[in-house]
Structures are given as structure tokens and as C-alpha cells.
Amino acid sequence: MKPLKEKLLIKDATINKMQFDTEWFYKLDDMAFYLKEDLSEVEFVFLPMNIEGEQEYVKCAAFDDIIRGRKELKK
């Protein structure tokens, strides 16, 4: 499994993300591509995100939810 560091994800321009209060939410499809893993077990919410100039509601997950979902896949 590829190790994850949130500071690196925040800086990564290939991953669409947005911040609410102090928590970052990452577009789940981008994270699945970045990690090359199935993240279907990760809890997510639909959030509005500007992608290529258009607002879309996409599946997003917080860093902790992604970590938790990855652990469940290992069992």
C-alpha cells in the first residue's frame, strides 16, 4: 500500500480538493487513481467542487475516512 501524508496531498495539484473549516476533503475518484486502490469502502459525502471551470457535486472524503477505508480493505 502506498503511504499517505496529508501535507503532500494538499500540495498535489493532480488531486481535486477543498477545505471546510480546518478539514480537507479530497475527490474520491482522484484519490483512487492516485493510490491505484479500490476505495469503495470509504465513507464519503457529495460536495460542490469546481472542476475545469464547472461546478459539480462529487464524492469527497476526509483524510481520516480514507485511511479508515483502506484499513478495512486490508482485512
N, C-alpha and C positions, 0 to 999 in steps of 0.2 A: 504494500500500500504506500502510496506517495505521502510523505509527511506534509502536514499543513501548518502554516504560520499565518495568523490573521494579518499581521503587518505587511507581509508580502502580497497577500490577496488584495489588500486595499490599494496597493501601488500598481497592481497588474492591470494594464489597460485592456486586456482581452476579455476580462470578466465584467459584465454589467452589474452594477451595484448601486445601492442608495442607502443613505443614513437617516434613521428616525431616532430622534433624541441622541443617545450615545451609542446605539447599536446599529451595526451594519447588516444589511440584508443583501444576499447575493442571488443572482438569477440562477435557478437550479439547473437549467439546461447548460449554461456556460460552465458551471462547476462540474457537471457530469463529464463534459468534454475535456475540461482541464485535468481532471483526475483520472479520466478513462475508466470510470466505475459506474455501476448501476446505483443511482441514488433514489430509487423508487420508494424506499422505506423511510426517507427523510420527511419530517413534518414540514409543511410549507403553508404560506399564505399567498393570496393574489394581491400584488401591489402594482400601482401605476408606475411605469418606467418609460422614459424617453429612449427609444431605440431607433437610430437612423432618422431622427427628426420627427418621429411619430410616437404619440403616447399609446402604450399598450398595457394591458393588465397581464402580468406574467407571474409564474410560480417563483416565489423567492423564499429563502430560508436564512436564518441567522447562523452564524458560525458554530455555535454550540449545538444547534439542531443537526447540522451537517456532520459534526463529529459523532454525535449520538447515533445517527442513522448509519454511519459507516461501521460503528462497533457492532450494531445489530446484524449487519450483513456478514461479519466475521464468524458469528456463532454457528 
